[in-house]
Each structure stands twice: as structure tokens, then as C-alpha cells.
Amino acid sequence: MELNFNRRSIILVCALLGAVTLATYWPVTHHDFVNIDDQEYVTLNPAVQAGLTWKAAACAFTTGHASNWHPLTWLSHMLDVQLFGMDPGGHHLTSLLLHAANALLLFLVLKRMTGALYCSAFAATLFALHPLHVESVAWISERKDVLSTFFLMLTLMAYVSYVKSKTAAQASEPAHPYLKEVQETASDRVASAAQTESHDPAPGPGHSAAGKPRFAFWYVLALLLFTLGLMSKPMLVTLPFVLLLLDYWPLRRFEFKSQKEEVNTLPGLLKEKLPFVGLSAASCAVTLLVQHKGILTDHPVTTRIANALVSYTLYLKQMIWPVDLAVFYPYPRSIRPGQVIFAVIVLTGISVFALVHLRKWPWLAVGWLWYLGTLVPVIGIVRVGGHSMADRYTYVPLIGIFVAIAWGAANLKVHWPNQRIHLLAAASLVAGVLAVLTSGQLRHWQNSETLFRHALAVTADNALAHHSLGDFLGRQGKIDEAATHFEEAVKIKPDYAEALNDLGLTEVLMGRIQEGVSNCHAAIALQPDIVNAHFNLGWTLSVQGRREEAVAEYEAELRLNPASIDARKGLGDALAGLGRAAAAAAQFQQVLQLKPDDAEVQWRCGRLLAQAGNLMQALDHLREAVRLHPAARLRLDLALVLTAAGQPAAAAAQYREMLREEPESVVALNNLAWILAASSSDGVRNGAEAVTAAERACQLTEFRQPVFMGTLAAAYAEAGRFEDAIRTSEKAMALATASGQKQVAEKNQKLLELYRAGKPFREPLKQ
């Protein structure tokens, strides 16, 4: 009966925790991508946009893109594209489900380790609903946070199973007399734990049905899951330290025998962690290898240490009072000595207090050291990025603080009637407040504009926020406002190459060409490998008609960024403008290797190949363009090339499709009529249909176009109406002569001679 009650309680907590988490975060599924990192991870990443393919999977394991080696994170983004395309709601949903799963797994891990239902539930609730975790969930680019933590929780679950299985196996082995008392105590504890935690019958403590120890399986599984976590985000490298903390409490593997000898010696526990340490070391080596270009040394190590100490205390402050949270916190221009002294006092004071009360309140020391230790990889002593701190970095570290709070609340030495009910009420109130604050913080993540306007409202001298907001506004066509934010970004940080580059392009769009070009050149001087600066110059030169110079700039951009679709399109356009059709088509063909479903590029490529005389290849591209986007203008070019390639029947079919979409297209009517009247293929000609189409084209142009009148004459001749053909051809000649269309007049003169001889006109056979 007690067992069933325990199981029902766990199920109820999981149901409530999952429901509250999903309900609180559900609005995020209606949010957009944002223009900081989401382009690099998803929206402008060709490898990810290809979906989950073998080629993309290989790329995920071999790339150090985004200054990290996290192949499982790349695979998760590719899977999202495969499932949801570029709908951001689906991508957000995946992150939300992972966060909810992490909260449930944290509860189950804590419950399994401690047996404390309410404390475990409260700690997991704090984790699920704290506003500091909004960034990790609402920012698609931070998928690595929720995914790596998912594997972390599974690793801890496997490790706890390993410890319990090993302890049970040791307790069942024969013992020396002087160990009997200790083994009996361990056996009692394991049996008690099994009664409350496990519901599945087992063949024996710590053994499988075949009699082999289970703990080796759990150990290997923990290593495998840890590897997957590191392949999602290398921040998990501190796991061996976390496992040692858990060995002390709540797993109590540091307990002593009556003879003051240790049951588990510290050297033995350290040796047990060596494979985990090896995995962490390998992850650190790979991370340093891929991040070496991104590591910043613009501040001395003393400043970075000072910022790290202050950040430790600021994270605690934000945990207690989670307001004015921002996506980016600028690195401080200076750190006051008083801030550092205060941080040292706080951190030292809490550490000493926790260690002094280690035996009395082990959860306090373990939770505090968890917080301190797991923040080390991202505390900023080794800087990657211009931020001083980040909300997302607290996703795992604050678990330690939440554990300390939950168990601290449960151990309050205050006695009043119905104490448990009052504590539950207080916990519910805290959870409700956090849910409200999290909902408010989520609203700032709706799109790039709401995100960065909020960041500017709660931070000072935030050049990145100005730049990112300017980028968003510029893409919305709000050029003047965008330029204002780019100017502010440059004012705050004069060496901000990206902002200078975007300011230059914006100035060009505003007609301030000279200033714009100057700022683009300044951006290149500051950062020669800056993305898009050469593209911006190339585009500007193209607008000015300076195509040879534009070609040089586009080529320079492609040397820096070979996958730039915009630069390759720009180069293709510039080459086409210079009359180099084959070279231009080659550029568009390379674009299609990256983005084969771009109908516009397929169409442009087909036109250029046709101009270069490569009709068969041109037809392949034009047919694909029409398949992707069956618009009339695309069908027209396909029909023209089909006619030139000697395929009049196929051309006629395209004109008929055009006329279904645009029944009064005079070009389609005239061209279809000409094929039906003058084709060399007997199976294609149809005099009656030709007359109907040609007459309608002439009616729509009020019988004033000599070319259309000439087509009508040919249609009459094919239908055997030679008198009408002669009369109409004469009118066509007169109109052409009057309008100076000498070639049209001469052609109609030749056709008139045929009609007077009672012969229709036939196009010569294509060779």
C-alpha cells in the first residue's frame, strides 16, 4: 500500500511539473527566430537547411563552425528542419520539450538519490520556472543548453543506478567478521531504498538474471551518456567533480566504519572517475582547438578574474531578484575595487559557512560547490565573445543553489502547527511568482525587435543590442531608424567592424554613397575577413554601373565566404551585365548546388545558358524553375527556348498553360498562334486555333501592332483564307513602315508573295 502511494505521488508530481512547465513556456512556440546566432545555427546555414541527410550528418561531426564542436546539437537542428522546415514554432517546441524533460529528470534523479519527494519536487520546480532559464529555452541557438542538460540528467540517473547496484553487490558478498556490522548496515540501507524507490522485481541485489553484476553496465552507460552530453555542449566537462560531490551527499559513499576505516576510500573514488576525467580532457582539447581564433585577450587576466568574481555574485543576485534580464550584458569599461572586495567577501563567507556545517547540512556545501564548480568553464577567465556574463550560463549551475534552497527550507528549525502545509503553500507561492516573471521575460523573446529594445532599456552602452536592432529594422525597410542604431553602436565601440559595415550599406541605401563606401572600407581595414563588407561594396559598385570593380569585390567576398549565396548571385548579375553569359550562368549553377529549390535562380541560370547558346542545359533549368514555381513569366522563357530548340509542340503546351493563368496575355496568344500557323511539324499546326488566338491578340492591341497583324495573316493562310491573309499582311506592312520597323515590313513583303501564290508560310526545320 505504501509502495503504491509512493508511485502515485511520483506520477502526480511529474504530471503537475510537466503541465506547469509546458503551460508557462507555451507562448514561445509562436515566437520568431532572432538575428543573433540563429542565422549561423539555422536560418542562413546551408548545411542545416538541407535537413537531416548523410552529407549533413558528416558535416556535423567535422565542423568547428560557431566556435564549438557539438555534433549532436547540429544534428538536432537538422532534424528540426527535416520535421518543421523553417517554421520557428517547431524549433521552439523541441527546445521546450527538452526543457520540460530536464525538469522531470532532475526531479526523478533527486528523488532516487535522496528519497525526499517534496524537496526534489521543489528543486525541480525552481529549475523549471526560474526566469534566468528563459534564454536557454527561448533562444533556438541555445539548443545546446537544453540538449546537453538532457544527457547530463540521464548520465546522473545511470550513475546513481551504478552506485546503488554496486553497493548492493558489495553488500551481498561474503565478508570478514570485522566487516559484518558495516555490510549489514549497508544491506539494510539498500533494502530500504529498494523498497521505496524500485517497483520492479529483481533476481538479486546488484545482479542480472544471468548472475552477472549490473553495475558495470550502468557505469558504461553513464560514460556513453556523458559522451553524448559533451557532444551537445562542452560545458559539461565539470561532471567528474559533480559526481564526487554526489558521492559525499546524498549517495554517502564517504561513510566510515566503526574502526574509522573508510568503506570507499577517496583514492578509490577518484580512480573510479578517471574515465570521466579523460572524456572531459578530450572535450577541453577539442574545444580549445576550435575556439582558438575566438578567444579574446582584449582585457588583462586580472580584469577577467575580477569580472568572474563579480559575475558569481551577480548571478546570485539575479537568482534572488530576477529582473532587468537581457540577452547581452556588455563587458564593463572598468570594475570598481569595491565590487571585487564585496564579491570576495560574499563568496568566501558562504563557502566557509557551508564547509563549517558540512556534516550537519551536507546539502548546503554540495549545492554551493556545484554552483561554483559548474560555472568555471563559462565564468569568463577564458573569454569567447564580448559579454561579461550570460543568463544561459546558469542553466546547470543553479541546480546546486536550488537543491540547497529546497533542503534548507525543509530543515528550518521552526515549529508551528501544520508546518508541512505552510511550507507547501510557501513553495506554491514562490512557484507562482516565478511563473509570472518567466512569462514576462518570455514576451521579450518574441522577435529581434522586442528582444533588443528590452536589452537597450535595461543595459547601458550596449553596442551589440544597437547593432542587432539596427539590422532587424533595416531588413524591415526602416532604413533611417536602422542607421541611427548603427551610428550609436559605432559611437559606443568605434572599432566595431560589423556595425561600420552595416552603417556603410545603410548610408548607400540612403543615397550617401561616399560616406557609405568609406565606412565599408573602414570595416575591412579593421577586420579584413569581415563577412559581407566586400559584398556591400560590390553591390554599391553594381548600382553605380561599375561592374568590373563590382566583380572584383564579389570575388573577394567569395574568397572569405565561399558559401555566400548573395555574393555569388551578385557576381552572376555583374558578369551578366558585362555580357559574359556563360560565366554568369556558372555562378548561378554553384548557387543551385547550395540551394537547388530556388526557382528564381533556376530561371536566371536557364536564360543565361540560352544566351550562351547552350539550349539543352537551359531547358533543364527552365523546366525545373517552372516545376518549382509555375508562373507565367517563367513559362514564357521556357516556351521561347523550346521553340529555339526545335520543340514546337512542347512550346505550344507551355503557351496554353500560360493562357489558363493569364487568358489575355497578348505575347502568349501571338506566339501560340505563330507556332500553330507556321510550324514545320504537321502534327502541331492548327489553322482554326491559330486564327482564334491571333485575332484575340490583335483585338487586345486594337490592330495596331504590325508583328501581331503579321501573325494573324499567317494564321489566315494556314486556315486557307488567303484573301484575308493578303489583306492583313498588307496592313501589317503599312503599320511597320509607318512606325519605322523596316525588318518587319520586309518580312511581311516576302510572306505576302507566298499568300498571293496561295501558299502558307512554314518555318524551316531546326537542325
Buried (B, 14 or more C-beta within 10 A) or exposed (E): EEEEEBEEBBEEBBEEBBEBBBEBBBBBBEBBBBBBBBBBBBBBBBBBBBBBEEEBBEBBEEBBBBBBBBBBBBBBBBBBBEBBEEEBEBBBBBBBBBBBBBBBBBBBBBBBBBBBBBBBBBBBBBBBBBBBBBBBBBBBBBBBBBBBBBBBBBBBBBBBBBBBBBBBBBBBEEBEEEBEEBBEBBBEBBEEBBEBBEEEEBEEBBBEEEEEBBBEBBBEBBBBBBBBBBBBBBBBBBBBBBBBBBBBBBBBBBBEBEEEEBBBEEEEBEEBBEBBBEBBEBBBEBBEEBBEEEEEEEBEEEBBBBBBBBBBBBBBEBBEEBEEBBBBBBBBEEBEEEBBEBBBEBBEEBBEEBEEEEEEBBBBBBBBBBBBBBBBBBBBEBBBBBBBBBBBBBBBBBBBBBBBBBBBBBEEEEEEEEEEEEBBEEBEEBBEEBBEBBBBBBBBBBBBBBBBEBBBEBBEBBBBBBBBBBBBBBEEEBBEBBBBBBBBBBEBBEEBBBBBBBBBBBBBBBEBBEBBBBBBBBBBEBBEEBBBBBBBBBBBBBEEEBBEBBBBBBBBBBEBBEEBBBBBBBBBBBBBBBEBBEBBBBBBBBBBEBBEEBBBBBBBBBBBBBBBEBBEBBBBBBBBBBEBBBBBBBBBBBBBBBBBBBBBEBBBBBBBBBBEEBEEBBBBBBBBBBBBBBBEBEEBBBBEBBBBBBBBBBBBBEBEBBBBBBBBBBBBBBBEBBEBBBBBBBBBBBBBBEEEBEEBBEBBBEBBEBBEEEEBBBBEEEE
